[in-house]
Amino acid sequence: MSPTAAAATNTTAGTTAAGPAGPAGRTGTAGTAGHTGTAGTDMPGSALGHVTFLGAGPGDPGLLTLRAVEALAHADVLVADGHVLDVVRTHARPGVDTAQPGDAEGELSPSAAAAKLFTASARTGKRVVRAIAGDPGLDSAAAGEMLACAQAGIPFEVVPGVAAAVGVPAYAGVPLSGDVRFVEAATASARCWNEAGASDATLVVSTTLQTVAANAAELVSGGRKPDTPLTVTVAGTTTRQRTWTATLSTIAAELKATKALPTPEGPIAAIAVVGEPTARRELLSWFETKPLFGWKVLVPRTKEQAASLSDQLRSYGAVPHEVPTIAVEPPRTPQQMERAVKGLVTGRYEWIAFTSVNAVKAVREKFEEYGLDARAFAGIKVAAVGEQTAGALVDFGVKPDLMPSGEQSAAGLLEDWPPYDPVFDPIDRVFLPRADIATETLVAGLVELGWEVDDVTAYRTVRASPPPAETREAIKGGGFDAVLFTSSSTVRNLVGIAGKPHNVTVIACIGPATAKTAEEHGLRVDVMAPEPSVHALAQALADFGVRRRETAIAAGDPVTRPSERRPGSRRRARV
């Protein structure tokens, strides 16, 4: 079965199991709303659509449930506030219609505006996802919107999410256990504050940064001891998260001393935890102590190449920003590539060697142009220069026969490449599809081992267009904490299209040659990968972040990001 046929089979199977409508189960009219089963098939014969009230969690997209991701993948319309859209839109299918409650005309409340939007869409038979921050089951406004659905006779279901009052303390290193009470500061009465102040329970207060000091005073007035510890967290579960630790009597001074309270901005949502569990935060803070927590890291690679590297950086708490410095284009004369691909089918080659993900992509596109699939590699030995290239081949349906056992590079591949043996190798030719600017290391090494090499230009690399003006200003003005250079060309191209990184930006290079190019451009290299691998480079940057943090703590200094210390001059290379 070809990859295309297999994909079609998988898609058909997924639709049968999940149902074309996406929201769970068999749904009826208002009388059966909420009676749902497996993936939201609309009731046969019903012209109505369906609404899924979906909990988007407190901010980290990774906290979405599997059920939420499934519902988003089947949605025709996505209704959410702007900050929630940023969390959920990644999982929505291409072309999904999006709407924000503020888009509705008139002087409706946000909740009424949202209800107007999704009921109108559902009446036309569409599958609507109404995404709400936190958990819709704990949101009074969401309850009103569900009631609007029921009154309109529109089937709906609820997909719970992680409530901010639960998720944020967990990310702040404050586990909730024992007697816990939840307080909504905006609606709490004087009696509520008095009861909370008089109790010994751990309190989780949903509040704002501007009013948390007043809330603390209310609790003290209600009977809580002034020295009761508390934590206050803003932007919880995101890489902008920040937590203050103080007591009820000192929180006002703490926020003032750290200049945490803005004057012109509106209310900043916060979660405060009051009680003894906060005392263990220094030991249990796992999120804000990640090696690169909050660091903005520039990744100057093509988008396809940057994906796995960006994922690794996120695992360290960083905020990767991908800026393509190289654009990949077809060769100017495709005839050589066409002959080589035909040679694969006719048995011209013993080996094909892939030295990049782009080479795999180029061959795959040519295969698709000729109606070929992975079966065309039958009888041909396949080599891959590293894990990423091998992963691209596996996605294509091809398992490499040879990969470097050591260094993931052309030199490393040559170390393991067998010499040509006329007894065991019926064909002495290797197909090498690669970039127009690739080095001759692999070709020369293969020839030395006795192989004939068809060195074919599979794609061209050209300098990418300059990034947006705000990105260029951030690069030159110190808005990035680090930049990862994975080749000499990324150094030259980034400087060419965006300018030199500011002197506060940490420069990390994949190897000596890249570091030399960076120094030639007036940059000081702070981090060098122990081996020429993008994953080793990211790990080296994380290790640098750990050492930097430990040094600051040992000196009694605050732990800051590099971009928070911006001298006025550009970075110069050390002499």
N, C-alpha and C positions, 0 to 999 in steps of 0.2 A: 504493500500500500504506500503511495506517495505521501510526502508530508502534507500536501494540500488535501488529499483525501482523508488522511488521518485527522487533520484539523477540522474538516467538515464533519466527520463522524463524532469527534469530541464535542463540537458545538451543538450538534443535534442532540447528543446524549444529555448535555448540560441543560438544554432547553426543556427536554422531556422531564428531567428530574426536578428542575427548579421551577418550571412553569414560565411561560412567556411574560407573565405580568410582573414578576419580581417580588411584590409584597407577598407575605406568606398566605398561602392556603386558599381554600374556597371561601369566598365572601358573598354576603347577600346584601340586602337593603339595610335600612337603619335598624330593623329588628334583629339582624344577625351581625351587625357591625362588631368587629373585634373577634368573631369566631373564625379564627384563621388556622391554617394548617401548614403546608410546606412551601412554596415560594410565591404565593400571591397570585394565583390564577384568578382572573375576574370571573364572576358568576356567569355561566353560560346564558346567553340571551340578554344580559344586562348591558345597557348603554353607558352605565356609570363607570368611572375609573375607580381609583383607590388612593387613599392617602396613608402614608407611613410616617408617624411621628417618631423621629429618630434622635436618640441622644448622641451628640457629637463629643461628649466628654469635656474636660476642663481646658483643653488646648493642645495636648500632644496628639497628633494624628495616629500614633501607634496605639492609642487606647481605644480606638474604634473596635467594636465587636465584629466577629465574622458575619453575623447576621446583618449588621449595619452595612458592611462592605457589599454583601449580596444585594441588599435593597438598593443601594446607590447604583450598582451596576445595571439595574433594570429600570431605573427611573427615567421618565420622559421629561419631568419638570422637577427642578430643585429649588425650593424656597428656603432662604436662610438669610440672616444678617451677614454683613460683609466679613467679619472676623470668623464666623462659623463656615462660610463658604470656602475660605482659605484652607480649613481643616478637611472638609469632605470632598471638595471638587476633584481631587486626584483620583478618587475611586469611582467617579461618575463616568458613564460612557461618553465617547466623543459626540459632540453635537447636542448634548442635553441642554434644554432651555433652563436658564437660571433667572431668578427674580428675588428681589429684596423687598421686605414689607414697606420700606420707604418709597418704593417705586409706585405704589398705589396712589391714585388721585384722591383729593379731598382731605378732610381733617380727621381722619380715622386714627385710632390708637394703633401702635405697631401690631398688636395682637389681632385687632379687627381687620387691619390692612392685610395681614398674612392670611387670615381666614378667607377674605374676599378673593385673594389670589389663588389659593389652592382649591377652593370650592369651584371656582369658575373653570379651572383646568380639569378637575375631576369630572365635572358634568359633561365634558367633551370626550370622556373615555380615557383620559390620560392617567398614567401612574405617577403620582406626586410623592416626593419625599420632602417633608417639612423637618428640616434639621434644626435642632435646638441645642444650645450650649448646656453641658452637664447632662442631667437625666430628665426627660420630659415628665416622668412620673412624679417628680418633686418640684415641678414648675407650675405655679398657679395660672400663669398666662396660657401655658400649653393646655391645661385642663379646660380653660374656656374655649380654646380652639377645637379641642376634641368634641366639646358639647355642640359647637357650631356644625361640625361634621354630622353628628348624630341627628341634629334637628333638620339638616338638609337631606337626610337619608343617604349619605355617602359612606360606603364601607371604609373602615380605617383599622389600623393596628398600631401598636406601640413597641418600639425597639428600645429597651432601656440602654442608658449610657452610664459612664462613671461620673458620679456627682462631684462637683468641685469641692464640696465640704469633706469628701472622703479621699479623693485623689490627690488634692494639693497637700494636705498634711503628710501623706505617704511620700511624696516627692520631696518634701521639706525635711524628712528624717524625723517625723513626729508620729509614731505609731499610735493609733487610737485603740484603746482596750478598756475594759471595765465599764464604769458608769460614765457615759458620754451623753451630753445634751447639745443639741444644735439650735443656734439662735440666728434668726434673720434680723439684723440690726435695723434695717429700714422700716420694719413693721413691728418691732418689739415695743411693747407698752412699758410704762413705769413698773407695773406689777411683774412683768416678765423679767426685767433687770433685777428687781429686788429678789425674786425667787432664785434666779441664776447666781446672784451674789451670795445668797445665804446657803447655797448647796455646796457640796464638796466635789461635785461631778466635774469631769473635764469638759470644758466648753469649746465648741467649735463655732465661731462667730463669722457669718458672712457679712462683710462690712465694706468700707472704703478706706483707703489710706488717710484721707482727710478727716474721717470721723472716728478712727480707732482709738485715739487718745480720749475722746469724750466717752466712748463706750467703756474704756477702762475705768474712768472716773465713776461711771454709773455702777459698775460692779463693786468698786470700793465702797461707794455709798450704800450698796445693798448688803455689805458685810464681808466681802472678800478681803483678805489681808493684802496690804499694798505691796508686799514683797513676793506675791504670787508670780511665778514666772509665766511668760507668754512668748509666743512667736507670731510674727506678722509676715505673711507671704503675698507678694504680688506677682502677676504673670505666671502663676503656678503651672507646672508641668511643661513649660516651654523653656527654651534656652535664654529667655530674658528673665527667668525667675530670679527673685531676690528675696531673702528672708532676713528679718531683724529679730534678734533675741534680746529681751529686756524683762522688766517686771511691770505690773500694773501702774506703779508709781513713776517709773522711769521711761516709759515708752514715748511720751511726748518729747522729752529732752533728747532721747536717742534719735528719733526721726528728724528733729530740728538740727542736731549736731551733724548728721550725715547728709543734710540738705535733701532729704527724700521727698519733701512736700513741695510740689510745683505750685506756682501761683496761677498762671493763666489756664492750665488744662482743666478739663472736667473731672468728675469723680473717677478714681482709679480703684477698681475692684480689688479686694484683699480678703484673705482668709486668716483669721486670728485663732490661735489655739491657746487656751488658758488652762494651766494646771501642771502637775508634776511630769507628765510625759514629755514636756518640752525640755526638761532638764537634761535629757539624754541625747539631744539633737547633735551635739558636738561629735559624739561617737557614731551616730546613725545617719548623718547627712551623707547620702550616697550620690545624689544627683548634682548638686552644686559643686561638689568636689571632684567631678570628672576632670581628666587631665586638661582638656581644652574647653572647659565649660564657658559658653558664651562667646568664644573666639570666632570672629568672622574670618574665614579662610578662603583665599582666592585660589581657584582651581583652573588654571589656564590650559584647558584641553578641549577637544571636541566633546560635544554633549554625550555621545555614545561612550567615549572613553572615560569620561568623568563620573559616570553613574556609580560604579562600584566603589571608586575612591571616595566619592561624596558620602555614600552609605557608611563607609568605615569612619570617616571624620565625624559623622553624626553620632556614632556609637561612643565617641570620646567627648560628646557634648558640644562639638563645634557647629557653626552655621556655615556650611559651604556655599560659595557663590561661584557658579561655573561661568567662565568667560572663554569662549572658543577663540583660540589664537590661530588655528589652522582650519582652513576649509578644504574638504576633500572633493575633487572633481574627476570625471572620467579622463582617461588618456586622450591626448589630441588625435592620435591615430589608433583606432580600436582594432585594426586588422591583426596585429600581433597577438593580442589577447584572444581574439576569436579563434585563430589557428591553434593556440595552445589549449583552449578548452575543448576544441574538437579532437585534439590529440589525446586528451584524457579518455575520451570515449573509444578511440580507435586503438588504444594500447601503446601509445608512443612512450609513456613514462613508467618508471619503476616507483618513483617517489614524487610527492608534491609537498613543498615546505611553506608553511604559513608563518610569517614573521610579525603579523599584526592583526588586530581585529578588522581593520579596514581592508586588508587583503582577503580575509574570509568573506566580508561583505561584498567585495567586488566580484569574486568568483561566484558567489551565491546569486547575485543579480544577473550575471551572465548565464548561469544555469537556468534561471527562471525565464530569461529571454528566449532560450532554446527549448523550453518545456522539459528540462532535465530536473532530477532531484538527487538526493544523497546516494541513490543506488549507482550513480555514475562513477563513484569512487571504488566500486567493487574491484578487487584485485590490485589496487594501488595503495602503497604505503603512504601514510600521512604523518607529517611532523608538524609540531607547534612549538613556537619559541617560548611560550609561558602559559600560565594558568588562565589569563584573560582570553588569550587567543584560543586556547583549548576549549574554554567555555563557549565561545562563539561557534566553534565547530560542533560541539555537542548539541547546541541549540539547532544547528542545521541537520542533526541526525548522524554526525560522523564522530567516531571516537578515535583520537590520535593514537598512532602506533609508537611515536617517539616524542619525548619531551626532555628538556635538560634535567639531569639529576642534581645539578648544582645551580650555578648562576643562570637566571632566566634572561638570556641574551643570545645573540647570534654566536658569540664565542662559546657560550655554554652549550648550545645545541651542537656545535662542531665537536666538542669534547666527547659527546656520546654517539656521533654519527658513524655508522660502520663504513669501512673502506669498500670500494667496489670489488666484488669477487666474481669473476666471469663464470665460476662453477655454479654459484648459488643465485646470482642475479642475472636473469635472462635479458634484462634491459639495463642499459648503463646511463639513462637520462633522468634528470630531475627538473621538474617544473617549479620555478620560483616566482610567484606573482608578488609584486611589492611596489613600493612608492618610487616615484621618479627620482627622488633625492636620496635613496637608500645607499648605505656604504657598501663597499665591495668585499667586506670581511667574509661573509658567508659564501659568496661565489668563489673567491680565491681558495677558501678552505675546502670546499667540495671538489674543486678541480684537483687540488693536491691529493685528495683521497681517491682520485681516479674516476670521478663522475663527470659526465657531460651535463652542462647546466643551460637550460633555456631561461635566461634572466629576462622576465617580461614585466613591462610597466603596466600594472593593473589599475593604478590610480595616480593622480597628481595631488600634491599638497601645495596650497597657495595660502598666502596670508589672509586671515579673516578680516572682515570689516571691523572698524573700531566699535567698542561697546558704547552704550548710552553715555551721555555727558556726565550724569550723576555717578556712574561707575568709574569713569576716568578721573573725576575729581576725588572720589574716595581712594583710589589707588595712589594718586599723587599727594593727597592731603592727609594720609594716615588713617583712613577709615577702615582699613583692613588690619587684622592682627598678624596675619601670616600669609605667605604665598608659597605654593608648591611648584617648583620647576622640575618637570619630568624629562626635559631634553634641552639641548642648547637652542634649538629652534623656538621653543616656547619662551625662552628668555628674550631672544632677539625680536620675536613677533610681538610679545606683550609690550616691551619697551617701545617698539615701533608704532603700535596702534593705540597705546594708552599712556605711555610715559613711564618714568621710573617709579617704583614703589617708594613711599616715604621712608625716612630713616628709622622710624619706630617699628616698621613692619618686619617681622621675623622672616628671613629668607631661608628656605629649605630646598636643597638640591638632591637629585637622585644619584649623582655620582661626580667624580672628579672633573670630567669634561664639561658637564653642565655648570659646576661650580666655577670653573675657570672662565667660562663665558659670562657668568654673572659678575665676576670680579672685573672682567674687561669692560663691563658696562657700568662700573662704579658702584656695585652693590657688595655689601659685606655678607658673607654666607655664615649663617648661625647654626644650621643643622645640615648634616650629611647622612644620607641613608647608608647603613652598613653593607647593603647589597643593592644592586640596580633593579629594584622592584618598587612599584608605586605603593604597595601595601607596606613594605619595609620603610618607605619614606614617611607615610602617614604615622606609622608606629614611632619612628624616630622623632617626629614633631610632638607626638603625645608624651614621649619620655622627656623631651625638652620642657614641655608644659609642667610636668610633675616636678622636675628639678627647680624650675622657676618658682613654683608655688611653695615648695619646701624651703627655699632660700628666703622668701618673703616672710614666711611664718617664723623661721628661726631668728630673723632679724627684728621681729615684732612689727613688721610693716604690713599694711593692708594688702590683700591679694587682689591685684588689678590685672586687667588685660593690657597687652602692649599698646593698643590704640588709645588707652586712657592716659598715656603719657606721650604727648606730642611736642617735641622741640621744634623750633622753627626751620631748621635746616634740613636739606636732603641727606640721605644716607651716602656716605663715601666709603670707598673700599679702604681697608686697613693697608698700610704700607709695610 
